[in-house]
Amino acid sequence: MERAMLVYTTYPSIVEAERCGRAIVERRLAACVNILPGMISHYWWEGKIERGEEVVMLIKTRASLAEAVRSAVKEMHSYTTPAILEMPVERVDPDYQAWIVAETEGASR
């Protein structure tokens, strides 16, 4: 069976994260997205350290859709350079894996 993949990204607001997350699920690029509000980030941007309040999104998909997920995130994201980290899943419950595959059949890339 195809390998599961988690895609990690962040958004500047819960409103943007929910809009993008719902679109990703509607396109069947992911079986599920988890949105975690309340993150504080410190990061380098344009030569100085910035602080921002962000929202984390974990996108549960399969490996063959990772590129399409990345493209969708970039297409809908307000950041110039959004964080997009693709993390292959080492192990997953077989029933949950089957659910991910079933819910992403017919993805509109």
Buried (B, 14 or more C-beta within 10 A) or exposed (E): EEBBBBBEBBBBEBEBBBEBBEBBBEBBBBBBBEBEEEEEEEEEEEEEEEEEEBBBBBBBBBEBBBEBBBEBBEEBBEBEEBBBEBEEBEEBEEEBBEBBBEBBEEBEE
